[in-house]
Amino acid sequence: MSWLGIVIVIIGIWLALKVVGVFFKLAMWALVLVGLYWFLAPHLGLPWPF
């Protein structure tokens, strides 16, 4: 494998980890928002779909 191939593989792995990190952060924020709605909906008189 040439040096260029090694560099491209390393950059690809780094970018894949960045994308996974962004999706993980989005999933965590979604979980926080659902949790807040779960606890606040009964007190505010909002409907709960479950």
ABEGO torsion letter per residue (X at the ends): XBAAAAAAAAAAAAAAAAAAAAAAAAAAAAAAAAAAAAAAAAAAGBBBAX
